[in-house]
Amino acid sequence: MYRYSRADLLRILRLTARQLAGWEKAGLIAAVESYSFFDLLQIKKVRDLCAHKVRPAVIRQSLEAMQKQAAGMENPLLEASSFSTGRRIAFRHEGKVVEPIAGQFIFDFSARDQVVTSTTAPQAKPRLVPSDVADLFAHGIALEEDPATQAQAIEAYQRVLELDPEHAAAHINLGTLLYNRQEFALSEKHYRAAIEVDPRYALAYFDLGNVLDETGRVAEAIQAYNTALQLAPTYGDAHYNVALAYEKIREPRKALKHWRAYVKLDTSGPWAVHARNQIHRILQADGLKLVYKQG
């Protein structure tokens, strides 16, 4: 099985080394130097739950409680469908939804689960076992790594969405592959679908901002980037891109705020050099330096 390095993982999942170290310290992830694509899938789910403001300690407690609730379950993040319920996690497994810390079953108002069946009526498609989608999604991640198999990755994500149209991460990954092929209309469609599934998915707003910017809708791109930053104020790439967008529409004072935020998050990277140069240039503009200091 192909193994991914720590650098690969950080790049593919768009994580920081600090995030990964924090999850290792919390006991959510083993501190290793290489990962399988199933590990990537698990870490991606941890990332998505943390993006919904679920604390790592709560995620760990939920996983431990779910293992006790479902005998024989080794990895709830891969073997069941998980989602946040405010500050906690619920799992959908074998047709039921459980909040494992409280040990309570809860009502599932998902439209795809509101199906009435009888012993005589013909069944529609059988319910998909979550691991089927998980395996296919993980396979898509693996295929993405080789440019020669990215077309197959697109097919894998399309199949995931046929099986689970509300798989936000598949919409994101498919949208990014299409974006890289300059199929911007289709890319935008999938980013917007991810937002519809999960309105608090900061990455989806960031990626939507990129395609809007690329297609000349800079004002809309700024709105998308700012929404990403409302959801994730320390999202460095969003600060960087929205600063560039403000520069495009000649609003340097608004850009300045985000350049400064970016260099606080990235103190030594190559993009930090450009950000510092932009700060210096804006502050040296006629009259702006004094105005900024007084503000």
N, C-alpha and C positions, 0 to 999 in steps of 0.2 A: 504494500500500500504506500502511495506517495506521502511523504512527510513535508510539512511546511515549517519554515523557520519562524522565530519570533518576529523578525523583520517582515516576513511575508504576511503573518497574521495581522500585524499592525497596519500594513498597507491595504490588505484586502478588506478588513472590517473597519478601516478608518478610525483606529483607536490611538490613544497616546500610551506611551510606556507607563505613565503614572496610573492611568486607568487599569491597565493590565496588572500592575503590581498591587494595586488596591484590592482587586478581586482575588488575587493569589493570597494576600494577607487575610482576607475575609473567609478563606477556605472554599471559595466557589470554584476555583480553577487550580489545578496542580501546577506547581512551578517547574516547568520543563523547558527544554530548548527546541523541541520539535512537536508538531501537532498533526493528527490525522484530519481529514476533511469533516469527520463527525465531531471532532473537537472544535473545529471552526464553527460548525452549526450550533453547538452548545454555547459557545462564547458569544455568538451573535445574538442568541436569545437572552443571555445575561445582559448584553449591551442594551437591547431593546427594552427590557424590564427596567433597567436603571434609568433609561431615558424617560420613563413614566414615573420617575421619582420614587420607585420602590428601593428601599435601602438594601445594600448587600447582605446585611445580617438577617433581614426579613426573607430575602430570597433563600438563603441557606436554611433557615428554620422551616420554610415552606417545603423545600426539597426533602428535608429529613422527615417532616410530618407526612408528606405524600408517600414516601417509601413505606411508612408504617401503615398508612391507610390502604395501600394497594400491595398486597403481599406479592413478592417476586419482582416488583418494579425496581430496577437498578438505577435508571436515569430518567426521572420524570420530565426533564426538559426535552428529551428525545422521544420518549414513549407516550407522552400525553401532550395535548394542546394547552398551552399556558397563556394567561392574559392577566393584566393588572385589574384590581378592583379597588381603586383608590391607592391606599398604601400597602395593600397585601396582594397576594396572587391566588387565583383560582385555576383549577385544572379541569379540562374536559376529558373524560376517560370512560370508555365503554358506555357511552350514551348518557352519562351523568356529569354534573358539574359540582365540584367539591372545593371548599375553602379549607385546606388541610390543617392550618394552625388551630382554627376554631373547631375543626372536626365536623363541619356542617355542610350538608348538601344545600345548594342554592338553585333557584329557578334559572333556567337558561332561556333567554328570550331571543336567541339567535334565530333569524328567519329560516336558516337552512335546517334547524332542528325541529321546527314546528310542523311535523308531519304526522298525520293520523293514519294508522295502518290497522288492518284487521287480518284475521287468519284466512279469509277467503279472497280479499282483494289482492290483485297482483302488486308486487313490490316494485318500486322504482329501483334505481341503481342502489346496490348495497352500500351501506355507510363505509366510507374510506377509513382504513386503519391509519391513524396518524403517522406511524412510522413509514408508511408507503410514501407519503408526501415528503417527509423528512429525508428519506434516502434519495429521492429524486432531486430535491433541492440541493442537498449536499453534493450530489453528482454534478449538478450544474455549476456549483462553486469550483469544483475540481477542473471542469472543462474550460472554465474561464481563463485559467492560468496559461494555457497554450493558445497562441493566436490561431493555430491551425484547427483548433476544435471549438472556437468561439461560436460558430454557426450551430454546432451541436448543443452548446450551452444555451443558446436562444431557444432551441427546440425543447430542451429540458425544462426551462422556466415556463414556456408556453404550456407544456403538459402539466406542470404544477398548478398553473392557473386554471386549466380545464378541470382539474380535480378539486381545487380549492380557490375559487375566484377572489376570496378575501385574504389571500396570502400576501400581506403588504411587502414583506422583504423580497418576494419573487417579483412583484411589480417594480420595486426599486432596482434590483439587479438587471432585470430585463430592460428597463428603461435606460440604464447606464450603457449596456451593450449597444442598444439602438442609437443612443446619443453618440457613442464613439464611431458609429457607422454613418453619422450625420443624417439619420432618419429622425429628424427633430419632432415632427408631428406625432409619430408613434411614441417616441420617448416621452413627450409631454403627457400623452394620454395615460401612460402607465404611472408616471409620477403623481398625476392628479388622482388616479385610482387608489394609489397607496395612501394619499391624504384622506380620501373619502373613507377608506377602511379604518385608518388610525389618524384622527385629526391632530394628535400630539406627537407625530413622528417628525422630529426636527430634521432628520436627514432628507426626508421627502421634500420638505419646503426648500432646503438648500439645493437639492438637485433640480427642482422645478425652477428655482432662481437661475441656475446655470443655463437651462435651455431657453428661458425667456430672454436672458441677456444675449445669448448666442443668436437669437432670432430678432434682435433689435427692439424688444419690448422692455427697455431698461427700467422704466418706472414700475412696471409690474414685477420685474426681477427684484428691485429694491424692497418692495413689499414682501415678497416671498422670503428674502434673506432676513429681513427684520422679524418676521414671524418665527423663523428658525431660531433667532437669537432670543426672542421672548421665551421660547421653550428651553433653550440651552444657552444661557448667557456666556459660557466659556467656550463656545464653538468657534475656535480660532479661524478656520477656513471661511466661515460665514462672515466674520468681521473683515477679513481680507477682501473677499469678493464684493461685499457691499461697499467697502471703501473705494474699490475700483469703479463700481457703478456710480457712486456719487461724483467721482472725478469726471466720468463721462458726461454727466449732465451739468458739470461746472458748479458743483456745490462743495467747495473744498473744506468749508468749516464742518460740514456733516461728515465728510470723509476723514477729517482729522481725528474725530472721536474714535473712529473704528481702527485707524492706523495705530493709535496709542493703545487701544485695547489689545490689538494683535501682538504688539511687541512685548506686552506684559505676559502673554501666553507663550510666545515663541521668542526666547531671548537670544538664540544663537543660530537658528536655521538660515538658509540662504534667502528665504522670503523675508526674514526679519530685516535684512540689510536694505532691501527695497522699501520696506515699510518705514524704516528710519529715515531714508533719503526723502521719502514723501513728506514725512513730518517736518523735516528741516526745510524743504522747499516751501511748504505751505506757511510755516511760521515766518519765513523770510519775505513773504509777499507783502506788498505795501500796506501798511496799517494793520495787518491782521495779527501780527505778533503782539502788539499792544492790546488790541481788542481781546485776544485770547487770554492774556495774562490778567486783564481786569475781570474777565468772566470767571 
